[in-house]
Amino acid sequence: VGSRWNRFAFTELDIGKELVAVTLPSGNVLLKIDGIARTEVPSHSVPRTVVVCSVEEYVGGKILVSSKNAEKLCRGSASTATIRNRAITFTNEDVHLAPYTIPDAYLVNMAPKVVDSMLLRTLKFGDNEDDNAAFCPFSGPAPKFLRAWDNENYTGSYSYYAHDPRAQLIDATPGSTESYPRNALASSVGTCPRIPKTFLN
């Protein structure tokens, strides 16, 4: 509860990794990173395997990719192309995400609201207590997915969301010695400065 989940398929953690496009029998294209399906799209206009150069983290954001064999990897318009960061979609999750179970959940907006990102409020559990005790929404390789329903009764429609492992809870109580680890924030942010105590402050 309280963990952060994103509706977009790719994050800054994917920069430098290979994105592979696999054409499905339906004609749709499954986009994968590290062998794990990220989303399904109707079409894909770049080479089958590319390297992720940069990512805008929202649905519709720009993703700069480069041919893995480019002489100037991720540099110059001749060796790069732009695709869009798509919402996570699967027409057949049992096949594309097997053998990992995708749990049902209810998410709530952050305060202040963050575009295409939400916080986990509740998870749907079954009637078998033994199965519930062993259930973990974070099982399987990253990223972890869930079905986010419109309400806490898990009725209506749902969207797929992926866990954001960069979000961590830090004790900000005055006097706490905890500091923000680098992997708790986007790589472009870095860490919070620590100012030594002197007679001036």
N, C-alpha and C positions, 0 to 999 in steps of 0.2 A: 504494500500500500504506500502511495506517495512517490513511486518510481516514475520516471519520465518516459513517454512513448511518442514516437513520431509517425506521421501519416505518409511522409515521403520516403522513397526507397533508398536513397544514398545520402551519406553524410561525409564530413571532412575526414573521418577515420578511413575512408576508402581511397583517399588520395595516394597515388603511387601503386595502386593495385590494378590487376588486369580485370577488365569487364568483358565477359564472354556472352555472345548472343546465340541462342539455340532456337532454331525454327521448329515449331510444334506441328503436328499433323493438321491442326485446325488452321494453320497459316499464321497464327499469332507468334510472337517472339518472346522467349523467356530470357530475361537478363540475369546473369549470375556473377557473383564475385566469390572467390575462394571455394567454388563448387556449390555454393548455396544460392538458391533462387531468391531474387530480390523483388522482382515484379514481372508482370506479363504485359506486353504492349502489342498493339495491332501491327506495327511495322517498325523497322529499324534501318536507318539509312547509312550507317557507318560500317567499317569492316567488322568481321566476326569477332575479332579480339582486339581490344584497344586498352590503353593505359589511362586511368583517371588522373587528370591534371589539377582540376579545381572543382569545387562543388558549392552551389548556392542552396542553403538548407530550407527549402520550402517547395511545395508542389508547384511545378512550372518553372522553378529556378533553373539557371543555366549550369550545365556540366560541361567543362572543357575536357576533351579526350584527345589522345594522340595515338598514332599508329605505333605499335610496340617496336617496329623496326625502323622508325624514323631516325634520320641522321641527327636531327636536333629535337630530341624528345621533349614534348610540351613547350617548345619554343618556336614561335613564328606561325603565321596563318597557313603556310604551305603544309605543315605537318600536323595541324590540329583541326578539330571540328567541334561543333557545339550540339549537344542533345539536351533534352529537358529532364529535370528531376520529376519522375512520375509518382503519382499516388500508388501505394502498394495494392496490387490486384492479382488475384489468382482465380482462374476458372475451374481449376481442379486441384485444390490444396492437398487432397489425399495422395495424389500422385507426385506433385511437384515438391512437396515439403516432407514426404515420407522419409523416415519412419517417425517423425516428431509430431506430437499432439499439439494442436493449436487451441488454447483455452478461450473461453468466453469471458468477457470482462465489461465493466462499466468505467468509463474515464470521465474526468471533470477538467474544466479549464483551469489554467494557472491564473494567478493573480499577481501582477497584471497578465492579461492573456498573451500567449505566444502563438504566432501563426503556425498551424499544422502540428502543434505539439500539445500533449495533454498529460495529466497525472492519473495514475491508477487509483481507483476508488474501491472497487470490489471485484472479486473473482467468483465465477460460478462453480460451485462444487456439486458433486453427485450425492447419491444416497448411501454409497458404500464408504464407511468411515476409514477402512484400511486403505482404499484407493485415494481418499482425500489426504490422508497422512503422508502418503508417498508422492502426492502430486506436487510438481514444481513447475511454474510457468517459464522458468529459465533453463529447463533441461534442453540438451542438444547444443549444437554449435551456434555461435553468433551469426547473424542477429536472431533474437528471439521475437516471435510474432504472437499476436493475439487478435481475436475478433472483438472489436469495441462496439457494443450495442447502443441503441438510442436511449435506453433507460435501464434502471436497475432490475427490471423484471425480465430483461433479455428478450424483448419482443420488438417487432418492427424490423428495421434494417440494421446492418452493421458495416463497419469499414475495418480494414486491416491496419494495424499499427505495429511498429518495431521498437523494441526496447533501446533506449539511449544509455549506454553504460558510462557515459562521461559524467552524469549527474550524481553527485555524492552529497550526503548530509554532513555539514561541518559544525562543530560546537562554536557558536559565535558569542557565547556568554562572556562578559567582561572578566578578564583574568585567565581565560582559557589559553592553553599553549598550542592548540591546534592551528595549523596553517593550511592554506589551500594547496593540495598536491597538483602537479602540472596536469595530470590526466583528468582532473575534475572540471577543467575549463577547456574551451576551444583553444586550439594550438596558437591562434592569433592573439589570445588574451594574455597567456602566461600566468604568473603567480602574483599574488598581492604582495606589495612591499612590506618589509618589517623594519620599522624605524627604532633604533636603540633609544632608550630612555636617557635624557640628559637634563640639565638644569633649565633648558629652553622649553621643554615640553612636559 
